[in-house]
């Protein structure tokens, strides 16, 4: 038996990718993908995945004065399938945000399809495919031009 944290969802300091993104720590989020791939925006990260993921996070998010996107991600309905040294997981996510001009509300929802592998005794991301299915009001959340260019950059790496 293992926990989600043991499946590559947490860094050594205990911070998950989602809490790293919510804290504006895009390098920390990228660190989780140093040996994996992130499929998003029509692109896929390749070599230097940790750097590409960090750049993608930075390119699409608006940071506020304190250096965060003022978001909170919640992951639910996790289904896990174990196959020897590989684990696949499907989960749903909801992103909420509050800013000076926006009351706390959901701004995006969708699902993740993940695959994890054991390397050097640690569970790590092998792949993540985020699928955004619903988008709410949130003009201060993401940069539309960043979504397009981040996908293009990811495909180039």
Secondary structure, 3 states (H helix, E strand, C coil): CCCHHHHCCECCCCCEHHHHHHCCCHHHHHHCCCCCEEEECCEECCCCHHHHHHHHHHHHECCCCCCCCCEEEEEEEEEEEEECCEEEEEEEEEEEEEECCEEEEEEEEEEEEEEEEEECCEEEEEEEEEEEEEECCCCCCECHHHHHHHHHHHHHC
